[in-house]
């Protein structure tokens, strides 16, 4: 296995950042760590890249132990942190040359690995990194993480704060890198990006909720979901939350995702209720569950009430 974690835990004082985390990432796999801010993703990345010591548990990366073999790990992994961390006053070319030099290689030696990415920023190679756009900074950071030809690549929320077009381009680049045999662990708060991974781990409050392929995780959703819309969305949400048979109510783009407690639920019953509260232009259509729906369901406390679910 490229990455193995066994019972990893980490506390910051009284805060449990990671609680008994265990999973494996296979060679050549694009594995996603999916969860909101504060879920523990960055702490886990820092442990796997030897920047933090776990309080308990064991972990190996590229067959090296994160405690005993930390120097070897640093030579065999690439790490792209969530915040742009390159030298802002150096040019694109100078940053890339610097990182190649500290790993004892050169841009020319591993150019084939970064070529598809670098050609997009090469016209700006004399520009200081601090003057690049968000998408260009992202591409430069990825080149610097790849320049020494790592066996495992860690990407901590690489598309946060980047425009949708650059996000799409970035994931296309990751898919091409995967074809070259690089194992990747990617964290993201964006549920739509989870579907682009081979397997994902859903994480919340330092705990793994589930690990599986995106397709299989969605299959586990226990209820039928309906897209509900009306002229007044604010009133619609409040009315659905007040409906005695609601199981969950979550805003979802231009719709509200609604599930009902009853197994024999009929949409006409809900439509009549919404009519009585004065809503107009009501639509109710069955829809497929998403990874976000499944995450919200798994993240609920075991003893949560309907009111608790609706308030999230």
VOMARLUM-255379 format. One record per residue (C-alpha): residue number from 0; residue in one letter; z, y, x. Coordinates in nm, 3 decimals, decimal comma, padded with zeros to 5 digits. Example, Ala and Ser with C-alpha at 12.3 -4.5 7.8 and 13.67 -1.06 7.14 Angstrom:
REM residues 2
<0 "A" <00,780 -00,450 01,230>>,
<1 "S" <00,714 -00,106 01,367>>,
This chain:
REM residues 312
<0 "X" <00,000 00,000 00,000>>,
<1 "X" <-00,068 00,356 00,114>>,
<2 "X" <00,251 00,492 -00,043>>,
<3 "X" <00,563 00,299 -00,146>>,
<4 "X" <00,877 00,452 -00,296>>,
<5 "X" <01,187 00,251 -00,373>>,
<6 "X" <01,482 00,409 -00,557>>,
<7 "X" <01,433 00,758 -00,410>>,
<8 "X" <01,698 01,011 -00,523>>,
<9 "X" <01,764 01,369 -00,416>>,
<10 "X" <02,030 01,616 -00,527>>,
<11 "X" <02,066 01,989 -00,470>>,
<12 "X" <02,438 02,032 -00,521>>,
<13 "X" <02,503 01,925 -00,879>>,
<14 "X" <02,133 01,930 -00,969>>,
<15 "X" <01,964 01,588 -00,968>>,
<16 "X" <01,612 01,673 -00,856>>,
<17 "X" <01,499 01,308 -00,830>>,
<18 "X" <01,662 01,009 -00,997>>,
<19 "X" <01,584 00,661 -00,867>>,
<20 "X" <01,207 00,709 -00,827>>,
<21 "X" <00,999 00,399 -00,756>>,
<22 "X" <00,621 00,351 -00,756>>,
<23 "X" <00,331 00,249 -00,532>>,
<24 "X" <-00,006 00,408 -00,458>>,
<25 "X" <-00,290 00,177 -00,358>>,
<26 "X" <-00,533 00,249 -00,070>>,
<27 "X" <-00,817 00,473 -00,184>>,
<28 "X" <-00,647 00,558 -00,512>>,
<29 "X" <-00,639 00,902 -00,673>>,
<30 "X" <-00,287 00,904 -00,815>>,
<31 "X" <-00,153 01,188 -01,028>>,
<32 "X" <00,205 01,307 -01,058>>,
<33 "X" <00,213 01,489 -01,391>>,
<34 "X" <00,494 01,709 -01,515>>,
<35 "X" <00,606 02,066 -01,586>>,
<36 "X" <00,759 02,307 -01,337>>,
<37 "X" <01,101 02,187 -01,225>>,
<38 "X" <01,025 01,820 -01,293>>,
<39 "X" <01,074 01,721 -00,926>>,
<40 "X" <00,714 01,699 -00,808>>,
<41 "X" <00,745 01,929 -00,505>>,
<42 "X" <01,074 01,771 -00,394>>,
<43 "X" <00,905 01,431 -00,397>>,
<44 "X" <00,609 01,563 -00,199>>,
<45 "X" <00,838 01,714 00,062>>,
<46 "X" <01,017 01,382 00,107>>,
<47 "X" <00,690 01,192 00,147>>,
<48 "X" <00,560 01,445 00,401>>,
<49 "X" <00,889 01,424 00,598>>,
<50 "X" <01,000 01,780 00,519>>,
<51 "X" <01,307 01,664 00,323>>,
<52 "X" <01,543 01,371 00,369>>,
<53 "X" <01,622 01,171 00,054>>,
<54 "X" <01,985 01,112 -00,040>>,
<55 "X" <01,908 00,748 -00,108>>,
<56 "X" <01,617 00,508 -00,126>>,
<57 "X" <01,327 00,416 00,100>>,
<58 "X" <00,969 00,536 00,127>>,
<59 "X" <00,670 00,455 00,343>>,
<60 "X" <00,342 00,643 00,385>>,
<61 "X" <00,046 00,473 00,553>>,
<62 "X" <00,288 00,193 00,652>>,
<63 "X" <00,524 00,437 00,827>>,
<64 "X" <00,884 00,492 00,721>>,
<65 "X" <00,954 00,854 00,619>>,
<66 "X" <01,277 00,859 00,823>>,
<67 "X" <01,211 00,637 01,123>>,
<68 "X" <00,843 00,724 01,176>>,
<69 "X" <00,825 01,086 01,065>>,
<70 "X" <00,620 01,194 01,368>>,
<71 "X" <00,357 00,928 01,301>>,
<72 "X" <00,337 01,024 00,934>>,
<73 "X" <00,267 01,385 01,024>>,
<74 "X" <-00,032 01,274 01,231>>,
<75 "X" <-00,177 01,060 00,950>>,
<76 "X" <-00,134 01,273 00,639>>,
<77 "X" <-00,277 01,598 00,510>>,
<78 "X" <-00,061 01,828 00,299>>,
<79 "X" <-00,180 02,112 00,078>>,
<80 "X" <00,128 02,286 -00,066>>,
<81 "X" <00,125 02,468 -00,397>>,
<82 "X" <00,150 02,810 -00,236>>,
<83 "X" <-00,127 02,927 -00,002>>,
<84 "X" <00,037 02,880 00,337>>,
<85 "X" <-00,235 02,947 00,593>>,
<86 "X" <-00,233 03,244 00,829>>,
<87 "X" <-00,345 03,541 00,622>>,
<88 "X" <-00,434 03,755 00,925>>,
<89 "X" <-00,657 03,489 01,081>>,
<90 "X" <-01,018 03,444 00,974>>,
<91 "X" <-01,147 03,135 00,796>>,
<92 "X" <-01,290 03,001 01,121>>,
<93 "X" <-00,975 03,080 01,319>>,
<94 "X" <-00,749 02,901 01,070>>,
<95 "X" <-00,964 02,591 01,075>>,
<96 "X" <-00,991 02,591 01,456>>,
<97 "X" <-00,614 02,634 01,486>>,
<98 "X" <-00,535 02,333 01,266>>,
<99 "X" <-00,797 02,119 01,438>>,
<100 "X" <-00,650 02,210 01,778>>,
<101 "X" <-00,288 02,123 01,693>>,
<102 "X" <-00,405 01,779 01,582>>,
<103 "X" <-00,605 01,730 01,902>>,
<104 "X" <-00,947 01,737 01,736>>,
<105 "X" <-01,223 01,987 01,665>>,
<106 "X" <-01,423 02,114 01,370>>,
<107 "X" <-01,734 01,945 01,511>>,
<108 "X" <-01,567 01,604 01,547>>,
<109 "X" <-01,474 01,573 01,177>>,
<110 "X" <-01,731 01,809 01,029>>,
<111 "X" <-01,885 01,535 00,813>>,
<112 "X" <-01,557 01,499 00,624>>,
<113 "X" <-01,529 01,867 00,532>>,
<114 "X" <-01,899 01,958 00,524>>,
<115 "X" <-01,940 01,961 00,144>>,
<116 "X" <-01,641 02,193 00,111>>,
<117 "X" <-01,686 02,409 00,420>>,
<118 "X" <-02,047 02,505 00,348>>,
<119 "X" <-01,916 02,692 00,040>>,
<120 "X" <-01,691 02,916 00,253>>,
<121 "X" <-01,893 02,922 00,576>>,
<122 "X" <-02,066 03,250 00,481>>,
<123 "X" <-01,718 03,405 00,490>>,
<124 "X" <-01,600 03,242 00,812>>,
<125 "X" <-01,534 03,580 00,978>>,
<126 "X" <-01,330 03,707 00,682>>,
<127 "X" <-00,951 03,708 00,703>>,
<128 "X" <-00,790 03,441 00,487>>,
<129 "X" <-00,577 03,696 00,307>>,
<130 "X" <-00,892 03,866 00,177>>,
<131 "X" <-01,040 03,553 00,018>>,
<132 "X" <-01,050 03,487 -00,357>>,
<133 "X" <-00,818 03,224 -00,505>>,
<134 "X" <-01,092 02,962 -00,519>>,
<135 "X" <-01,199 03,029 -00,159>>,
<136 "X" <-00,840 03,009 -00,035>>,
<137 "X" <-00,810 02,675 -00,208>>,
<138 "X" <-01,121 02,540 -00,035>>,
<139 "X" <-01,002 02,666 00,305>>,
<140 "X" <-00,660 02,505 00,257>>,
<141 "X" <-00,827 02,174 00,168>>,
<142 "X" <-01,047 02,191 00,478>>,
<143 "X" <-00,742 02,254 00,697>>,
<144 "X" <-00,559 01,959 00,539>>,
<145 "X" <-00,858 01,733 00,608>>,
<146 "X" <-00,968 01,846 00,953>>,
<147 "X" <-00,776 01,570 01,137>>,
<148 "X" <-00,914 01,296 00,907>>,
<149 "X" <-00,587 01,190 00,737>>,
<150 "X" <-00,534 00,850 00,578>>,
<151 "X" <-00,335 01,001 00,291>>,
<152 "X" <-00,379 01,344 00,134>>,
<153 "X" <-00,098 01,518 -00,057>>,
<154 "X" <-00,197 01,800 -00,291>>,
<155 "X" <00,090 01,982 -00,461>>,
<156 "X" <-00,038 02,165 -00,770>>,
<157 "X" <-00,360 02,263 -00,589>>,
<158 "X" <-00,525 02,430 -00,890>>,
<159 "X" <-00,234 02,642 -01,016>>,
<160 "X" <-00,344 03,001 -01,064>>,
<161 "X" <-00,711 02,921 -01,007>>,
<162 "X" <-00,987 03,001 -01,259>>,
<163 "X" <-01,130 02,717 -01,474>>,
<164 "X" <-01,461 02,700 -01,285>>,
<165 "X" <-01,284 02,665 -00,948>>,
<166 "X" <-01,050 02,402 -01,098>>,
<167 "X" <-01,350 02,195 -01,208>>,
<168 "X" <-01,518 02,230 -00,868>>,
<169 "X" <-01,198 02,130 -00,690>>,
<170 "X" <-01,165 01,804 -00,883>>,
<171 "X" <-01,528 01,724 -00,817>>,
<172 "X" <-01,452 01,766 -00,445>>,
<173 "X" <-01,155 01,529 -00,474>>,
<174 "X" <-01,374 01,264 -00,636>>,
<175 "X" <-01,621 01,290 -00,347>>,
<176 "X" <-01,337 01,261 -00,094>>,
<177 "X" <-01,211 00,950 -00,273>>,
<178 "X" <-01,548 00,786 -00,213>>,
<179 "X" <-01,479 00,828 00,160>>,
<180 "X" <-01,169 00,610 00,131>>,
<181 "X" <-00,896 00,875 00,142>>,
<182 "X" <-00,584 00,798 -00,062>>,
<183 "X" <-00,469 01,100 -00,264>>,
<184 "X" <-00,147 01,190 -00,440>>,
<185 "X" <-00,198 01,499 -00,657>>,
<186 "X" <00,063 01,680 -00,863>>,
<187 "X" <-00,028 01,906 -01,153>>,
<188 "X" <00,129 02,063 -01,461>>,
<189 "X" <-00,211 02,053 -01,635>>,
<190 "X" <-00,234 01,755 -01,868>>,
<191 "X" <-00,615 01,774 -01,887>>,
<192 "X" <-00,634 01,708 -01,512>>,
<193 "X" <-00,433 01,390 -01,555>>,
<194 "X" <-00,732 01,222 -01,719>>,
<195 "X" <-00,926 01,262 -01,391>>,
<196 "X" <-00,686 01,037 -01,196>>,
<197 "X" <-00,706 00,659 -01,155>>,
<198 "X" <-00,339 00,624 -01,249>>,
<199 "X" <-00,068 00,875 -01,331>>,
<200 "X" <00,310 00,895 -01,329>>,
<201 "X" <00,463 01,120 -01,593>>,
<202 "X" <00,775 01,288 -01,455>>,
<203 "X" <01,039 01,501 -01,629>>,
<204 "X" <01,380 01,617 -01,503>>,
<205 "X" <01,347 01,404 -01,191>>,
<206 "X" <01,277 01,081 -01,379>>,
<207 "X" <00,958 00,879 -01,415>>,
<208 "X" <00,876 00,838 -01,784>>,
<209 "X" <00,578 00,607 -01,748>>,
<210 "X" <00,316 00,491 -01,497>>,
<211 "X" <-00,026 00,365 -01,603>>,
<212 "X" <-00,391 00,462 -01,632>>,
<213 "X" <-00,452 00,775 -01,843>>,
<214 "X" <-00,632 00,565 -02,104>>,
<215 "X" <-00,346 00,317 -02,139>>,
<216 "X" <-00,080 00,588 -02,155>>,
<217 "X" <-00,256 00,753 -02,448>>,
<218 "X" <-00,276 00,416 -02,626>>,
<219 "X" <00,104 00,400 -02,631>>,
<220 "X" <00,139 00,697 -02,865>>,
<221 "X" <00,321 00,555 -03,170>>,
<222 "X" <00,191 00,781 -03,447>>,
<223 "X" <-00,134 00,904 -03,603>>,
<224 "X" <-00,194 01,269 -03,511>>,
<225 "X" <-00,355 01,526 -03,737>>,
<226 "X" <-00,515 01,857 -03,641>>,
<227 "X" <-00,391 02,111 -03,895>>,
<228 "X" <-00,512 02,469 -03,920>>,
<229 "X" <-00,480 02,758 -04,164>>,
<230 "X" <-00,548 03,130 -04,181>>,
<231 "X" <-00,195 03,225 -04,073>>,
<232 "X" <-00,101 03,002 -03,780>>,
<233 "X" <00,250 03,139 -03,741>>,
<234 "X" <00,329 03,071 -04,108>>,
<235 "X" <00,164 02,729 -04,076>>,
<236 "X" <00,389 02,625 -03,787>>,
<237 "X" <00,703 02,742 -03,967>>,
<238 "X" <00,599 02,567 -04,288>>,
<239 "X" <00,522 02,238 -04,112>>,
<240 "X" <00,858 02,248 -03,935>>,
<241 "X" <01,027 02,295 -04,272>>,
<242 "X" <00,840 02,004 -04,431>>,
<243 "X" <01,085 01,724 -04,500>>,
<244 "X" <00,853 01,445 -04,384>>,
<245 "X" <00,742 01,593 -04,052>>,
<246 "X" <00,798 01,382 -03,741>>,
<247 "X" <00,664 01,633 -03,487>>,
<248 "X" <00,493 01,973 -03,490>>,
<249 "X" <00,334 02,112 -03,172>>,
<250 "X" <00,088 02,402 -03,134>>,
<251 "X" <-00,228 02,276 -02,966>>,
<252 "X" <-00,493 02,540 -02,904>>,
<253 "X" <-00,644 02,654 -03,232>>,
<254 "X" <-00,471 02,371 -03,420>>,
<255 "X" <-00,124 02,235 -03,477>>,
<256 "X" <-00,069 01,868 -03,389>>,
<257 "X" <00,123 01,716 -03,677>>,
<258 "X" <00,270 01,367 -03,721>>,
<259 "X" <00,445 01,236 -04,031>>,
<260 "X" <00,751 01,012 -04,065>>,
<261 "X" <00,590 00,804 -04,340>>,
<262 "X" <00,371 00,504 -04,268>>,
<263 "X" <00,180 00,560 -04,594>>,
<264 "X" <00,116 00,930 -04,532>>,
<265 "X" <-00,163 01,088 -04,736>>,
<266 "X" <-00,317 01,417 -04,624>>,
<267 "X" <-00,337 01,538 -04,985>>,
<268 "X" <00,044 01,542 -05,001>>,
<269 "X" <00,059 01,777 -04,705>>,
<270 "X" <-00,225 01,990 -04,836>>,
<271 "X" <-00,046 02,037 -05,171>>,
<272 "X" <00,273 02,140 -04,990>>,
<273 "X" <00,089 02,394 -04,774>>,
<274 "X" <-00,083 02,532 -05,086>>,
<275 "X" <00,252 02,586 -05,253>>,
<276 "X" <00,379 02,800 -04,963>>,
<277 "X" <00,074 03,026 -04,993>>,
<278 "X" <-00,141 02,916 -04,698>>,
<279 "X" <-00,520 02,951 -04,718>>,
<280 "X" <-00,822 02,790 -04,551>>,
<281 "X" <-00,628 02,473 -04,474>>,
<282 "X" <-00,791 02,194 -04,271>>,
<283 "X" <-00,631 01,858 -04,196>>,
<284 "X" <-00,821 01,609 -03,981>>,
<285 "X" <-00,719 01,300 -03,791>>,
<286 "X" <-00,746 01,335 -03,412>>,
<287 "X" <-00,689 01,126 -03,100>>,
<288 "X" <-00,365 01,148 -02,906>>,
<289 "X" <-00,381 01,322 -02,569>>,
<290 "X" <-00,176 01,275 -02,253>>,
<291 "X" <00,013 01,591 -02,349>>,
<292 "X" <00,108 01,438 -02,687>>,
<293 "X" <00,228 01,122 -02,515>>,
<294 "X" <00,424 01,321 -02,258>>,
<295 "X" <00,600 01,521 -02,529>>,
<296 "X" <00,690 01,201 -02,711>>,
<297 "X" <00,821 01,026 -02,399>>,
<298 "X" <01,016 01,335 -02,288>>,
<299 "X" <01,216 01,354 -02,611>>,
<300 "X" <01,583 01,254 -02,590>>,
<301 "X" <01,638 00,909 -02,738>>,
<302 "X" <01,865 01,045 -03,010>>,
<303 "X" <01,663 01,360 -03,080>>,
<304 "X" <01,645 01,480 -03,437>>,
<305 "X" <01,328 01,602 -03,604>>,
<306 "X" <01,453 01,959 -03,565>>,
<307 "X" <01,499 01,904 -03,192>>,
<308 "X" <01,143 01,770 -03,159>>,
<309 "X" <00,992 02,066 -03,339>>,
<310 "X" <01,178 02,322 -03,130>>,
<311 "X" <01,027 02,201 -02,799>>,
